[in-house]
């Protein structure tokens, strides 16, 4: 099936990420669950009406205001599910690819900040990082720095920070390891160059999976396609997602970071392959069953086709 010309998958959205990456999302159904949040518990619902001039359906806010209580924990005390976390990580991937590119590796650094002790206070973690970045800007004021910081949980409960750092006004960024460790001041640090093609996908795969031993893989009867290897370690896909506390802010960024551009214009879809070297297509279909209406998704990374 040609995704661009398909009449069945007629609702299309394009997410442009920097100079290299573009994601085309196509569906055979229109999402109709939009609401506007007015306060902590009050929301305003959207309705779809036909435009008298164009004859097209347009979305507008209705006069209906309703109350919706905050979600409560389940029997295990968990509020977030893997689906909502994967959505957060997808948005993080778009943000990373909009700002960090392999062709600009000389302007970028990947820094890991750890603690000496088993530090499990996420509020302290964010305060410490804020102070560190303020000191870093003062020490290297010749650079206009932007960043994306991502917190990562360890199996023992400790936290550390992954920092994607970039200079916007220089052709080269170099900060000695000793300077970073001194400015951080809470434990060991590691500094690397970013030399990965799809940096967003690389980080999402790494941050959502946890390392496991061969014995644990055997005991859990994990399928081979759910295991990935990196630096001699084996990871089970998605296992780290359950370690993130409810409502924790997983990533933050500086104000001068670029946001991905999202559009639903048809010409954007048709020109995507001509402009972007890496286009990802995602197709979602709504299927009626005896019990419910299911929304299923399938992703194809090759250009132009979804079978």
LOMAR-442271 format. One record per residue (C-alpha): x, y, z. Coordinates in pm, whole numbers, padded with zeros to 5 digits, always signed. Each point is the difference from the previous one (the first is absolute). Example, Ala and Ser with C-alpha at 12.3 -4.5 7.8 and 13.67 -1.06 7.14 Angstrom:
! residues 2
+01230-00450+00780;+00137+00344-00066;
***
This chain:
! residues 307
+00000+00000+00000;+00136+00342-00096;-00032+00201+00320;-00002+00340-00166;-00265-00086-00262;-00211-00224+00224;-00362+00108+00035;-00050-00237+00291;+00270+00168+00211;-00123+00351-00079;+00079+00179+00329;+00369+00086-00009;+00231+00191+00231;+00365+00085-00056;+00259+00064+00273;+00312+00174-00132;+00312-00044+00215;+00296+00215-00094;+00166-00043-00340;+00004-00379-00019;-00301-00167+00156;-00369+00004-00075;-00283-00219+00132;-00322-00048-00199;-00295-00129+00204;-00298-00122-00204;-00336-00122+00134;-00336-00105-00135;-00176+00170+00294;-00004+00350+00144;+00076+00047+00368;-00306+00158+00159;+00097+00004+00367;+00146+00353+00018;-00073+00193+00320;+00140+00324+00139;+00110+00006+00363;-00141+00299+00188;+00113-00084+00353;+00115-00299+00205;-00329-00191-00044;-00201+00206-00254;+00016-00057-00376;-00172+00135-00310;-00100-00241-00273;+00054+00049-00374;-00262-00064-00267;+00030-00042-00376;-00223+00211-00225;-00019+00046-00378;+00141+00327-00131;-00268+00171-00210;+00255+00154-00235;+00228-00295-00070;-00225-00292+00094;+00283-00149+00208;-00023-00120+00359;+00165+00239+00244;+00060-00035+00371;-00124+00261+00246;-00050+00016+00374;-00353-00066+00119;-00169+00180+00288;+00002-00325+00198;+00230+00004+00304;+00039-00322+00196;+00188-00129+00302;+00257-00277-00027;+00174-00124+00312;+00370-00080-00006;+00091-00359-00069;+00039-00214+00310;+00268-00267+00060;-00082-00360-00083;+00022-00288+00247;+00380+00007-00027;+00023+00374+00063;+00097+00070-00363;-00160+00281-00201;+00212+00015-00311;-00015-00281-00250;+00250-00096-00268;-00219+00146-00273;+00008+00350+00149;+00374-00025+00066;+00069-00110-00356;-00191+00307-00121;+00225+00220+00216;+00310-00171-00139;-00126+00040-00358;-00031+00376+00056;+00348-00001+00154;+00135-00174-00311;-00156+00267-00225;+00153+00274+00217;+00347-00157-00006;+00002-00044-00378;-00116+00361-00045;+00314+00127+00173;+00279-00259-00013;+00143-00135-00324;+00293-00227-00088;+00128+00260-00250;+00045+00247+00287;+00181-00237+00236;+00287+00247+00055;-00249+00243+00156;-00158-00260+00230;+00084-00197+00313;-00172-00287+00179;+00065+00028+00375;-00104-00239+00278;-00022+00134+00358;-00009-00250+00287;-00003+00009+00382;+00245-00158+00243;-00284-00106+00231;-00323-00182-00081;-00191+00324-00070;-00375-00058-00043;-00144+00352+00050;-00120+00117-00344;-00063+00358+00121;+00360+00026+00124;+00113-00144-00332;-00166+00281-00195;+00131+00268+00241;+00354-00135-00027;-00019-00005-00379;-00134+00357-00015;+00290+00123+00216;+00250-00198-00211;-00121+00148-00327;+00012+00355+00143;+00365-00057+00101;+00077-00151-00342;-00141+00304-00183;+00205+00237+00214;+00318-00202-00058;-00052-00018-00378;-00176+00329-00069;+00152+00016-00350;-00247-00273-00102;-00375+00035-00046;-00094-00337+00145;-00323-00192-00040;-00082-00335+00159;-00240-00287+00050;+00038-00179+00335;-00149-00345+00062;-00017-00181+00332;+00070-00373+00007;-00087-00246+00280;+00232-00281+00106;-00109-00339+00129;+00127+00085+00352;-00226+00308+00010;+00264+00266-00065;-00039+00274-00262;+00239+00166-00239;-00028+00252-00283;+00076-00032-00371;+00074+00339-00151;-00003+00082-00371;+00194+00326-00033;+00053+00219-00307;+00160+00335-00084;-00207+00221-00231;+00258+00268-00079;+00326-00196-00044;+00120-00269-00240;+00158-00210+00275;-00085-00082+00360;+00264-00145+00230;-00024-00011+00380;+00269-00194+00190;-00129-00293+00203;+00162+00146+00313;-00199+00323-00038;-00331-00182-00030;+00070-00219+00302;+00105+00304+00208;-00305+00204-00104;-00233-00294+00071;+00160-00082+00336;-00223-00294+00100;+00181-00297-00152;+00149-00145-00314;-00076+00135-00348;+00058-00125-00355;+00029+00205-00320;-00036-00137-00353;-00047+00125-00355;-00334-00066-00165;+00075-00210-00307;-00332-00179-00054;-00220+00029-00309;-00346+00014+00160;+00083+00149+00341;-00366+00013+00111;-00065-00369-00066;+00331-00095+00161;-00090+00172+00328;-00359-00127+00007;+00118-00360-00044;+00267+00041+00266;-00206+00186+00261;-00306-00224-00018;+00188-00328+00049;+00188-00142+00299;+00306-00231-00004;-00062-00363+00102;+00203-00318+00040;-00032-00312-00218;-00150-00186+00298;-00274+00261+00038;-00074-00006-00373;-00037-00378+00020;-00215+00016+00315;-00233+00261-00152;-00019-00192-00331;+00060+00320-00196;-00044-00016-00378;+00324+00058-00199;-00153+00301-00182;-00051+00174+00338;+00372-00013+00084;+00258+00252-00119;+00375+00009+00063;+00228+00299+00056;+00357+00017+00133;-00007-00369+00093;-00321+00031+00206;-00345-00139-00076;-00319+00203+00044;-00369-00092+00006;-00206+00255-00189;-00223+00218+00216;+00103-00136+00339;+00135+00332+00130;-00334+00176-00056;-00147-00143+00321;+00279+00164+00206;-00121+00357-00065;-00217+00139+00285;-00346+00135-00077;-00008+00358-00129;+00380+00031+00000;+00131+00246-00260;+00223-00231-00201;+00171+00261-00215;+00056+00376-00008;+00157+00237-00249;+00134+00353-00032;-00221+00278-00135;+00205+00037-00318;-00069-00356-00114;-00185-00049-00330;-00338-00174+00006;-00102-00252-00268;-00235+00145-00262;-00333-00182-00024;-00227+00046-00301;-00302-00166-00159;+00028+00169-00341;-00015-00248-00290;+00287+00165-00190;+00225-00065+00300;-00055-00375-00041;+00072+00002-00372;+00320+00205+00036;+00138-00186+00302;+00204-00255-00197;+00146+00270-00227;+00127+00211+00291;+00084-00248+00277;+00255-00283-00034;-00166-00203+00280;-00377-00036-00007;-00186-00227+00243;-00357-00102-00081;-00247-00108+00266;-00345-00132-00091;-00290-00041+00241;-00327-00172-00087;-00331-00018+00183;-00152-00349-00011;-00345-00104+00119;-00021-00327+00197;-00283-00180+00178;+00098+00153+00334;+00158+00339-00074;+00158+00238-00246;+00374-00057-00009;+00268+00241-00117;+00306-00186-00124;+00330+00139-00123;+00273-00118-00231;+00326+00176-00079;+00208-00026-00317;+00328+00190-00020;+00047-00032-00379;-00120+00288-00210;-00345+00005-00154;-00152-00338+00075;-00188-00172+00279;-00105-00355-00080;
***
